[in-house]
Amino acid sequence: MKLNGYIGTITDKEGYLYKNNQTDYKIVIPSNATIVEKRAAEELRNLLFLGGVNLVDVITDDTLSVADTGKYV
């Protein structure tokens, strides 16, 4: 995965996007996201919620750091 010029890997030792209605993943949008991109992120969040995942955070890419070990969509 390439984010702001940094390359990392997406790993999940248990192989789940979510488990027991919880997820470690966050939805990332650009800090200068368009209205369409913001709406798409909210739609994805709502679809995950309808599928049984508790609220997923939507964050902007400027809040991430290289050392951050989070999981992102």
N, CA and C atoms as a LAMMPS dump frame, in Angstrom:
ITEM: TIMESTEP
0
ITEM: NUMBER OF ATOMS
219
ITEM: BOX BOUNDS ff ff ff
-5.0000000000000000e+02 5.0000000000000000e+02
-5.0000000000000000e+02 5.0000000000000000e+02
-5.0000000000000000e+02 5.0000000000000000e+02
ITEM: ATOMS id mol type element x y z
1 1 1 N 0.849 -1.168 0
2 1 2 C 0 0 0
3 1 3 C 0.891 1.227 0
4 2 1 N 0.578 2.223 -0.794
5 2 2 C 1.353 3.445 -0.828
6 2 3 C 0.489 4.594 -0.345
7 3 1 N 0.961 5.306 0.666
8 3 2 C 0.202 6.399 1.252
9 3 3 C 1.158 7.548 1.508
10 4 1 N 0.919 8.678 0.86
11 4 2 C 1.793 9.842 1.008
12 4 3 C 3.258 9.504 0.743
13 5 1 N 3.514 8.64 -0.232
14 5 2 C 4.871 8.296 -0.59
15 5 3 C 5.499 7.196 0.234
16 6 1 N 4.817 6.705 1.233
17 6 2 C 5.357 5.642 2.075
18 6 3 C 4.707 4.318 1.702
19 7 1 N 5.488 3.278 1.7
20 7 2 C 4.984 1.969 1.333
21 7 3 C 4.861 1.107 2.58
22 8 1 N 3.731 0.459 2.736
23 8 2 C 3.51 -0.431 3.867
24 8 3 C 2.698 -1.617 3.409
25 9 1 N 2.46 -2.524 4.291
26 9 2 C 1.66 -3.691 3.951
27 9 3 C 0.421 -3.734 4.816
28 10 1 N -0.6 -4.343 4.268
29 10 2 C -1.84 -4.532 5.007
30 10 3 C -1.818 -5.951 5.541
31 11 1 N -1.813 -6.076 6.835
32 11 2 C -1.806 -7.402 7.439
33 11 3 C -2.839 -7.462 8.547
34 12 1 N -3.346 -8.62 8.763
35 12 2 C -4.279 -8.853 9.857
36 12 3 C -4.093 -10.298 10.265
37 13 1 N -3.508 -10.518 11.418
38 13 2 C -3.152 -11.876 11.806
39 13 3 C -4.346 -12.811 11.884
40 14 1 N -5.534 -12.276 12.133
41 14 2 C -6.716 -13.129 12.209
42 14 3 C -7.454 -13.209 10.879
43 15 1 N -7.123 -12.349 9.93
44 15 2 C -7.735 -12.405 8.617
45 15 3 C -9.15 -11.872 8.545
46 16 1 N -9.541 -11.026 9.481
47 16 2 C -10.898 -10.494 9.51
48 16 3 C -10.901 -8.99 9.305
49 17 1 N -11.877 -8.499 8.534
50 17 2 C -12.121 -7.067 8.463
51 17 3 C -12.759 -6.621 9.779
52 18 1 N -13.652 -7.451 10.29
53 18 2 C -14.238 -7.172 11.596
54 18 3 C -14.565 -8.487 12.282
55 19 1 N -14.651 -8.426 13.596
56 19 2 C -14.981 -9.598 14.384
57 19 3 C -15.745 -9.12 15.615
58 20 1 N -16.825 -9.812 15.921
59 20 2 C -17.679 -9.436 17.056
60 20 3 C -18.147 -7.986 16.949
61 21 1 N -18.529 -7.6 15.744
62 21 2 C -19.039 -6.255 15.449
63 21 3 C -18.025 -5.142 15.673
64 22 1 N -16.758 -5.472 15.8
65 22 2 C -15.7 -4.475 16.027
66 22 3 C -14.679 -4.562 14.899
67 23 1 N -14.044 -3.437 14.604
68 23 2 C -12.989 -3.411 13.6
69 23 3 C -11.88 -2.475 14.037
70 24 1 N -10.673 -2.786 13.621
71 24 2 C -9.532 -1.905 13.868
72 24 3 C -9.295 -0.979 12.68
73 25 1 N -10.041 -1.183 11.607
74 25 2 C -9.859 -0.406 10.39
75 25 3 C -10.502 0.97 10.492
76 26 1 N -9.938 1.913 9.732
77 26 2 C -10.506 3.245 9.592
78 26 3 C -10.576 3.562 8.108
79 27 1 N -11.53 4.37 7.734
80 27 2 C -11.663 4.821 6.349
81 27 3 C -10.865 6.118 6.227
82 28 1 N -9.956 6.161 5.251
83 28 2 C -9.107 7.344 5.061
84 28 3 C -9.508 8.069 3.783
85 29 1 N -9.687 9.374 3.918
86 29 2 C -9.963 10.222 2.756
87 29 3 C -8.901 11.324 2.715
88 30 1 N -8.692 11.938 1.554
89 30 2 C -7.719 13.027 1.465
90 30 3 C -8.137 14.21 2.348
91 31 1 N -7.149 14.954 2.831
92 31 2 C -7.465 16.123 3.66
93 31 3 C -8.243 17.167 2.867
94 32 1 N -8.056 17.169 1.555
95 32 2 C -8.793 18.095 0.692
96 32 3 C -9.87 17.354 -0.1
97 33 1 N -10.504 16.393 0.534
98 33 2 C -11.502 15.543 -0.136
99 33 3 C -12.644 16.378 -0.708
100 34 1 N -13.096 15.931 -1.856
101 34 2 C -14.258 16.575 -2.477
102 34 3 C -15.515 16.125 -1.748
103 35 1 N -16.591 16.785 -2.039
104 35 2 C -17.877 16.409 -1.454
105 35 3 C -18.221 14.97 -1.841
106 36 1 N -17.906 14.586 -3.071
107 36 2 C -18.185 13.23 -3.545
108 36 3 C -17.365 12.209 -2.757
109 37 1 N -16.089 12.494 -2.517
110 37 2 C -15.247 11.572 -1.746
111 37 3 C -15.724 11.453 -0.298
112 38 1 N -16.125 12.569 0.281
113 38 2 C -16.654 12.536 1.655
114 38 3 C -17.941 11.718 1.709
115 39 1 N -18.79 11.909 0.715
116 39 2 C -20.052 11.164 0.655
117 39 3 C -19.782 9.669 0.466
118 40 1 N -18.813 9.322 -0.375
119 40 2 C -18.465 7.914 -0.604
120 40 3 C -17.969 7.272 0.687
121 41 1 N -17.164 7.984 1.456
122 41 2 C -16.67 7.464 2.729
123 41 3 C -17.824 7.234 3.703
124 42 1 N -18.754 8.155 3.751
125 42 2 C -19.919 8.001 4.629
126 42 3 C -20.8 6.838 4.181
127 43 1 N -20.959 6.68 2.866
128 43 2 C -21.743 5.549 2.345
129 43 3 C -21.091 4.223 2.722
130 44 1 N -19.765 4.131 2.573
131 44 2 C -19.053 2.915 2.962
132 44 3 C -19.236 2.652 4.451
133 45 1 N -19.105 3.686 5.237
134 45 2 C -19.298 3.569 6.689
135 45 3 C -20.707 3.053 7.007
136 46 1 N -21.702 3.607 6.348
137 46 2 C -23.088 3.187 6.577
138 46 3 C -23.323 1.748 6.138
139 47 1 N -22.742 1.355 4.999
140 47 2 C -22.905 -0.023 4.53
141 47 3 C -22.259 -1.013 5.497
142 48 1 N -21.09 -0.668 6.013
143 48 2 C -20.447 -1.528 7.014
144 48 3 C -21.311 -1.63 8.263
145 49 1 N -21.902 -0.504 8.669
146 49 2 C -22.775 -0.504 9.837
147 49 3 C -23.988 -1.409 9.602
148 50 1 N -24.587 -1.318 8.417
149 50 2 C -25.733 -2.167 8.094
150 50 3 C -25.335 -3.642 8.048
151 51 1 N -24.067 -3.904 7.741
152 51 2 C -23.556 -5.271 7.711
153 51 3 C -23.161 -5.798 9.078
154 52 1 N -23.312 -4.979 10.103
155 52 2 C -23.045 -5.445 11.456
156 52 3 C -21.79 -4.913 12.108
157 53 1 N -21.08 -4.012 11.43
158 53 2 C -19.866 -3.453 12.013
159 53 3 C -20.232 -2.177 12.754
160 54 1 N -19.819 -2.076 14.023
161 54 2 C -20.047 -0.839 14.759
162 54 3 C -19.337 0.3 14.053
163 55 1 N -19.626 1.503 14.432
164 55 2 C -19.154 2.677 13.707
165 55 3 C -17.662 2.649 13.392
166 56 1 N -17.357 2.86 12.117
167 56 2 C -15.983 2.924 11.626
168 56 3 C -15.626 4.399 11.494
169 57 1 N -14.455 4.777 12
170 57 2 C -14.024 6.167 11.905
171 57 3 C -13.648 6.529 10.483
172 58 1 N -13.988 7.752 10.084
173 58 2 C -13.539 8.321 8.822
174 58 3 C -12.534 9.401 9.196
175 59 1 N -11.294 9.255 8.705
176 59 2 C -10.243 10.203 9.046
177 59 3 C -9.592 10.727 7.769
178 60 1 N -8.84 11.816 7.892
179 60 2 C -8.133 12.363 6.74
180 60 3 C -6.675 11.923 6.754
181 61 1 N -6.086 11.892 5.569
182 61 2 C -4.722 11.386 5.436
183 61 3 C -3.686 12.24 6.162
184 62 1 N -3.996 13.49 6.449
185 62 2 C -3.022 14.328 7.141
186 62 3 C -2.92 14.006 8.635
187 63 1 N -3.78 13.118 9.124
188 63 2 C -3.718 12.724 10.537
189 63 3 C -2.89 11.458 10.737
190 64 1 N -2.395 10.875 9.646
191 64 2 C -1.611 9.646 9.731
192 64 3 C -0.129 9.961 9.831
193 65 1 N 0.622 9.046 10.409
194 65 2 C 2.074 9.191 10.456
195 65 3 C 2.716 7.894 9.989
196 66 1 N 3.988 7.959 9.66
197 66 2 C 4.705 6.783 9.186
198 66 3 C 4.71 5.696 10.252
199 67 1 N 4.822 6.076 11.512
200 67 2 C 4.898 5.114 12.6
201 67 3 C 3.54 4.541 12.978
202 68 1 N 2.48 5.111 12.401
203 68 2 C 1.138 4.651 12.732
204 68 3 C 0.949 3.215 12.261
205 69 1 N 0.478 2.362 13.154
206 69 2 C 0.304 0.936 12.829
207 69 3 C -1.164 0.582 12.634
208 70 1 N -1.992 1.577 12.353
209 70 2 C -3.405 1.338 12.174
210 70 3 C -3.707 0.57 10.9
211 71 1 N -4.986 0.245 10.742
212 71 2 C -5.477 -0.474 9.564
213 71 3 C -6.444 0.449 8.834
214 72 1 N -6.252 0.578 7.527
215 72 2 C -6.999 1.573 6.773
216 72 3 C -7.61 1.016 5.504
217 73 1 N -8.76 1.597 5.18
218 73 2 C -9.468 1.3 3.933
219 73 3 C -9.519 2.577 3.145
